[in-house]
Amino acid sequence: MISITTFSTIIMAKNAFFFFFAGKGQSQDDHDQKTEMFLNNDGFKVDTIRDVENSLYLKELQKLKESYRDHYYGDLKEVSIKMSSYAYNQLNRLFKVNRIQISRLRLLIQPDTIVSVNKSSNNEHKYSVMRGYWIDDSGKKILKFSLSLGNTSNLMFKNGEYDQKTIKNAENEIKSKIKDLYIETYGPIVG
């Protein structure tokens, strides 16, 4: 039999704390809408979805999102039986960790990168660096990866645009770094 305390704790968590970004006074419908917006809006470009190299990662992302939905919308009795030892804050932490993993996998599928131009210490030359984002353990997007592209004047055309082949190669290297960190954190992705 489920204890009243466990049942109350789960109901409170379900209604108020599954999202670390949720504000006070929001209804369950507001929380549910935010859940679905988060889960449905990957923000991927069409090319990213069509890229065969991403197919395994996209399948893994679907599994993670379905697992998240199962826990979020699941029968409270099932959740309470499986998680009867979890306290109120532990349930909140569990969903936060799941959200972070989903966000990190999205960055593996489609890295978020920027190119910055830095000056050499003697200010004679400008060089370009590609930087890639990661999601830290608090859920914040941070610049984590960097890759030197070389002298900016050698990378740019006269119209001020970067050589796209160089940019694509650099994005692939950043993606490889993200993949290594993702696997180090969560283990290998298997089909």
LODRENTI-883775 format. One record per residue (C-alpha): residue number from 1; chain; x negated, y negated, z negated; residue in three letters. Coordinates in Angstrom, 1 decimal, m for minus. Layout:
BEGIN
+-----+--------+--------+--------+--------+---------+
| num | cadena |      X |      Y |      Z | residuo |
+-----+--------+--------+--------+--------+---------+
| NUM |      A |      X |      Y |      Z |     ALA |
...
+-----+--------+--------+--------+--------+---------+
This chain:
BEGIN
+-----+--------+--------+--------+--------+---------+
| num | cadena |      X |      Y |      Z | residuo |
+-----+--------+--------+--------+--------+---------+
|   1 |      A |    0.0 |    0.0 |    0.0 |     MET |
|   2 |      A |   m1.3 |   m3.4 |    0.9 |     ILE |
|   3 |      A |   m1.8 |   m5.7 |   m2.1 |     SER |
|   4 |      A |    0.1 |   m9.0 |   m2.2 |     ILE |
|   5 |      A |   m3.2 |  m10.9 |   m2.5 |     THR |
|   6 |      A |   m4.7 |   m9.3 |    0.6 |     THR |
|   7 |      A |   m1.6 |   m9.9 |    2.6 |     PHE |
|   8 |      A |   m1.4 |  m13.5 |    1.4 |     SER |
|   9 |      A |   m5.1 |  m14.1 |    2.2 |     THR |
|  10 |      A |   m4.6 |  m12.8 |    5.8 |     ILE |
|  11 |      A |   m1.5 |  m14.9 |    6.4 |     ILE |
|  12 |      A |   m3.3 |  m18.0 |    5.1 |     MET |
|  13 |      A |   m6.3 |  m17.3 |    7.3 |     ALA |
|  14 |      A |   m4.1 |  m16.6 |   10.3 |     LYS |
|  15 |      A |   m2.3 |  m19.8 |    9.9 |     ASN |
|  16 |      A |   m5.1 |  m22.2 |    9.0 |     ALA |
|  17 |      A |   m8.7 |  m21.1 |    9.5 |     PHE |
|  18 |      A |   m9.3 |  m19.0 |   12.5 |     PHE |
|  19 |      A |  m10.8 |  m22.0 |   14.3 |     PHE |
|  20 |      A |  m13.6 |  m23.9 |   12.7 |     PHE |
|  21 |      A |  m12.6 |  m26.9 |   14.8 |     PHE |
|  22 |      A |   m8.9 |  m26.9 |   13.8 |     ALA |
|  23 |      A |   m7.6 |  m29.9 |   12.0 |     GLY |
|  24 |      A |   m5.4 |  m29.9 |    8.9 |     LYS |
|  25 |      A |   m1.7 |  m29.9 |    9.4 |     GLY |
|  26 |      A |   m1.7 |  m28.1 |   12.8 |     GLN |
|  27 |      A |    1.0 |  m25.6 |   13.5 |     SER |
|  28 |      A |    0.5 |  m22.0 |   14.3 |     GLN |
|  29 |      A |    1.6 |  m22.8 |   17.9 |     ASP |
|  30 |      A |   m1.2 |  m25.4 |   18.1 |     ASP |
|  31 |      A |   m3.7 |  m22.9 |   17.0 |     HIS |
|  32 |      A |   m2.4 |  m20.3 |   19.4 |     ASP |
|  33 |      A |   m2.6 |  m22.8 |   22.3 |     GLN |
|  34 |      A |   m6.2 |  m23.6 |   21.3 |     LYS |
|  35 |      A |   m7.0 |  m19.9 |   21.2 |     THR |
|  36 |      A |   m5.7 |  m19.4 |   24.7 |     GLU |
|  37 |      A |   m7.4 |  m22.5 |   26.1 |     MET |
|  38 |      A |  m10.7 |  m21.3 |   24.7 |     PHE |
|  39 |      A |  m10.3 |  m17.8 |   25.9 |     LEU |
|  40 |      A |   m8.9 |  m18.7 |   29.4 |     ASN |
|  41 |      A |  m11.2 |  m21.6 |   30.3 |     ASN |
|  42 |      A |  m14.6 |  m20.2 |   31.1 |     ASP |
|  43 |      A |  m15.5 |  m23.2 |   33.3 |     GLY |
|  44 |      A |  m17.2 |  m21.0 |   35.8 |     PHE |
|  45 |      A |  m17.9 |  m22.2 |   39.4 |     LYS |
|  46 |      A |  m16.5 |  m19.9 |   42.2 |     VAL |
|  47 |      A |  m20.0 |  m18.9 |   43.2 |     ASP |
|  48 |      A |  m20.7 |  m17.8 |   39.6 |     THR |
|  49 |      A |  m17.7 |  m15.5 |   39.6 |     ILE |
|  50 |      A |  m18.5 |  m14.1 |   43.0 |     ARG |
|  51 |      A |  m22.2 |  m13.4 |   42.1 |     ASP |
|  52 |      A |  m22.7 |   m9.7 |   42.0 |     VAL |
|  53 |      A |  m25.4 |  m10.0 |   39.3 |     GLU |
|  54 |      A |  m22.7 |  m11.4 |   37.0 |     ASN |
|  55 |      A |  m20.2 |   m8.6 |   37.3 |     SER |
|  56 |      A |  m21.5 |   m6.7 |   34.3 |     LEU |
|  57 |      A |  m21.5 |   m9.8 |   32.2 |     TYR |
|  58 |      A |  m18.0 |  m10.8 |   33.3 |     LEU |
|  59 |      A |  m16.7 |   m7.4 |   32.3 |     LYS |
|  60 |      A |  m18.4 |   m7.8 |   28.9 |     GLU |
|  61 |      A |  m16.8 |  m11.2 |   28.5 |     LEU |
|  62 |      A |  m13.4 |   m9.8 |   29.2 |     GLN |
|  63 |      A |  m13.9 |   m7.1 |   26.6 |     LYS |
|  64 |      A |  m15.0 |   m9.7 |   24.0 |     LEU |
|  65 |      A |  m12.0 |  m11.9 |   24.8 |     LYS |
|  66 |      A |   m9.6 |   m8.9 |   24.6 |     GLU |
|  67 |      A |  m11.1 |   m7.9 |   21.2 |     SER |
|  68 |      A |  m10.7 |  m11.5 |   20.0 |     TYR |
|  69 |      A |   m7.0 |  m11.5 |   21.1 |     ARG |
|  70 |      A |   m6.4 |   m8.1 |   19.4 |     ASP |
|  71 |      A |   m7.7 |   m9.4 |   16.1 |     HIS |
|  72 |      A |   m6.0 |  m12.8 |   16.4 |     TYR |
|  73 |      A |   m2.6 |  m11.6 |   17.5 |     TYR |
|  74 |      A |   m2.7 |   m8.1 |   16.0 |     GLY |
|  75 |      A |   m0.3 |   m6.8 |   13.5 |     ASP |
|  76 |      A |   m1.1 |   m8.3 |   10.1 |     LEU |
|  77 |      A |   m0.7 |   m4.8 |    8.5 |     LYS |
|  78 |      A |   m3.3 |   m3.3 |   10.8 |     GLU |
|  79 |      A |   m5.6 |   m6.2 |   10.3 |     VAL |
|  80 |      A |   m5.2 |   m6.1 |    6.5 |     SER |
|  81 |      A |   m5.8 |   m2.3 |    6.4 |     ILE |
|  82 |      A |   m9.0 |   m2.7 |    8.5 |     LYS |
|  83 |      A |  m10.2 |   m5.7 |    6.7 |     MET |
|  84 |      A |   m8.7 |   m5.4 |    3.2 |     SER |
|  85 |      A |  m12.1 |   m6.1 |    1.6 |     SER |
|  86 |      A |  m12.6 |   m9.4 |    3.5 |     TYR |
|  87 |      A |  m11.9 |  m12.6 |    1.7 |     ALA |
|  88 |      A |  m10.3 |  m15.7 |    3.1 |     TYR |
|  89 |      A |  m13.6 |  m17.3 |    4.2 |     ASN |
|  90 |      A |  m15.0 |  m14.0 |    5.5 |     GLN |
|  91 |      A |  m12.1 |  m13.8 |    8.0 |     LEU |
|  92 |      A |  m12.8 |  m17.3 |    9.2 |     ASN |
|  93 |      A |  m16.5 |  m16.5 |    9.5 |     ARG |
|  94 |      A |  m15.7 |  m13.4 |   11.6 |     LEU |
|  95 |      A |  m13.7 |  m15.4 |   14.1 |     PHE |
|  96 |      A |  m16.4 |  m18.1 |   14.3 |     LYS |
|  97 |      A |  m19.0 |  m15.5 |   15.0 |     VAL |
|  98 |      A |  m16.9 |  m14.0 |   17.8 |     ASN |
|  99 |      A |  m16.3 |  m17.4 |   19.3 |     ARG |
| 100 |      A |  m20.0 |  m18.1 |   19.3 |     ILE |
| 101 |      A |  m20.8 |  m14.8 |   21.0 |     GLN |
| 102 |      A |  m18.2 |  m15.5 |   23.7 |     ILE |
| 103 |      A |  m19.7 |  m19.0 |   24.3 |     SER |
| 104 |      A |  m23.2 |  m17.6 |   24.5 |     ARG |
| 105 |      A |  m22.2 |  m14.9 |   27.0 |     LEU |
| 106 |      A |  m20.6 |  m17.7 |   29.1 |     ARG |
| 107 |      A |  m24.0 |  m19.5 |   29.1 |     LEU |
| 108 |      A |  m25.6 |  m16.3 |   30.3 |     LEU |
| 109 |      A |  m23.2 |  m15.9 |   33.1 |     ILE |
| 110 |      A |  m23.5 |  m19.6 |   34.2 |     GLN |
| 111 |      A |  m26.4 |  m21.4 |   32.5 |     PRO |
| 112 |      A |  m25.8 |  m25.0 |   31.6 |     ASP |
| 113 |      A |  m29.0 |  m26.8 |   32.6 |     THR |
| 114 |      A |  m30.3 |  m30.4 |   33.1 |     ILE |
| 115 |      A |  m33.4 |  m31.7 |   34.8 |     VAL |
| 116 |      A |  m35.3 |  m34.4 |   33.0 |     SER |
| 117 |      A |  m38.3 |  m36.5 |   34.1 |     VAL |
| 118 |      A |  m41.1 |  m37.1 |   31.7 |     ASN |
| 119 |      A |  m44.3 |  m39.1 |   32.0 |     LYS |
| 120 |      A |  m47.8 |  m37.8 |   31.5 |     SER |
| 121 |      A |  m49.6 |  m39.1 |   28.4 |     SER |
| 122 |      A |  m51.5 |  m41.7 |   30.5 |     ASN |
| 123 |      A |  m48.2 |  m42.7 |   32.3 |     ASN |
| 124 |      A |  m49.8 |  m42.0 |   35.7 |     GLU |
| 125 |      A |  m47.6 |  m39.1 |   36.8 |     HIS |
| 126 |      A |  m44.0 |  m38.1 |   36.3 |     LYS |
| 127 |      A |  m43.2 |  m34.5 |   36.0 |     TYR |
| 128 |      A |  m39.8 |  m32.7 |   35.9 |     SER |
| 129 |      A |  m38.6 |  m30.2 |   33.3 |     VAL |
| 130 |      A |  m35.5 |  m28.0 |   33.5 |     MET |
| 131 |      A |  m33.8 |  m27.5 |   30.1 |     ARG |
| 132 |      A |  m31.2 |  m25.0 |   29.3 |     GLY |
| 133 |      A |  m28.5 |  m25.0 |   26.6 |     TYR |
| 134 |      A |  m27.7 |  m22.4 |   24.0 |     TRP |
| 135 |      A |  m25.1 |  m22.2 |   21.2 |     ILE |
| 136 |      A |  m26.7 |  m22.2 |   17.8 |     ASP |
| 137 |      A |  m25.4 |  m20.2 |   14.8 |     ASP |
| 138 |      A |  m23.2 |  m23.1 |   13.7 |     SER |
| 139 |      A |  m21.4 |  m23.2 |   17.2 |     GLY |
| 140 |      A |  m23.2 |  m26.4 |   18.4 |     LYS |
| 141 |      A |  m24.5 |  m26.6 |   21.9 |     LYS |
| 142 |      A |  m28.3 |  m27.3 |   21.8 |     ILE |
| 143 |      A |  m31.1 |  m27.6 |   24.2 |     LEU |
| 144 |      A |  m33.1 |  m24.4 |   23.6 |     LYS |
| 145 |      A |  m35.0 |  m23.5 |   26.8 |     PHE |
| 146 |      A |  m37.4 |  m25.4 |   29.0 |     SER |
| 147 |      A |  m39.3 |  m24.8 |   32.1 |     LEU |
| 148 |      A |  m41.8 |  m27.2 |   33.7 |     SER |
| 149 |      A |  m41.0 |  m27.8 |   37.4 |     LEU |
| 150 |      A |  m44.2 |  m29.7 |   38.1 |     GLY |
| 151 |      A |  m45.0 |  m33.1 |   39.5 |     ASN |
| 152 |      A |  m41.7 |  m34.9 |   40.3 |     THR |
| 153 |      A |  m43.1 |  m36.5 |   43.5 |     SER |
| 154 |      A |  m43.7 |  m33.0 |   44.9 |     ASN |
| 155 |      A |  m40.2 |  m31.7 |   44.1 |     LEU |
| 156 |      A |  m38.1 |  m34.6 |   45.4 |     MET |
| 157 |      A |  m37.2 |  m35.5 |   48.9 |     PHE |
| 158 |      A |  m37.4 |  m39.1 |   50.0 |     LYS |
| 159 |      A |  m33.6 |  m39.5 |   49.5 |     ASN |
| 160 |      A |  m34.2 |  m38.8 |   45.7 |     GLY |
| 161 |      A |  m32.7 |  m35.2 |   45.7 |     GLU |
| 162 |      A |  m34.5 |  m32.3 |   44.3 |     TYR |
| 163 |      A |  m35.5 |  m29.3 |   46.4 |     ASP |
| 164 |      A |  m32.6 |  m27.0 |   45.8 |     GLN |
| 165 |      A |  m34.7 |  m23.8 |   46.2 |     LYS |
| 166 |      A |  m36.9 |  m24.9 |   43.4 |     THR |
| 167 |      A |  m33.9 |  m25.8 |   41.2 |     ILE |
| 168 |      A |  m32.2 |  m22.4 |   41.9 |     LYS |
| 169 |      A |  m35.4 |  m20.5 |   41.1 |     ASN |
| 170 |      A |  m35.8 |  m22.5 |   37.8 |     ALA |
| 171 |      A |  m32.1 |  m21.8 |   36.9 |     GLU |
| 172 |      A |  m32.8 |  m18.1 |   37.4 |     ASN |
| 173 |      A |  m35.8 |  m18.3 |   35.1 |     GLU |
| 174 |      A |  m33.7 |  m20.1 |   32.5 |     ILE |
| 175 |      A |  m31.0 |  m17.4 |   32.9 |     LYS |
| 176 |      A |  m33.6 |  m14.7 |   32.3 |     SER |
| 177 |      A |  m34.6 |  m16.5 |   29.0 |     LYS |
| 178 |      A |  m31.0 |  m16.7 |   28.0 |     ILE |
| 179 |      A |  m30.5 |  m13.0 |   28.8 |     LYS |
| 180 |      A |  m33.5 |  m12.0 |   26.7 |     ASP |
| 181 |      A |  m32.2 |  m14.0 |   23.7 |     LEU |
| 182 |      A |  m28.7 |  m12.7 |   24.1 |     TYR |
| 183 |      A |  m29.9 |   m9.1 |   24.2 |     ILE |
| 184 |      A |  m32.2 |   m9.7 |   21.3 |     GLU |
| 185 |      A |  m29.2 |  m11.1 |   19.3 |     THR |
| 186 |      A |  m26.4 |   m8.7 |   20.3 |     TYR |
| 187 |      A |  m28.1 |   m5.7 |   21.9 |     GLY |
| 188 |      A |  m28.0 |   m4.5 |   25.6 |     PRO |
| 189 |      A |  m24.9 |   m4.9 |   27.6 |     ILE |
| 190 |      A |  m23.7 |   m1.6 |   29.0 |     VAL |
| 191 |      A |  m20.9 |   m1.1 |   31.5 |     GLY |
+-----+--------+--------+--------+--------+---------+
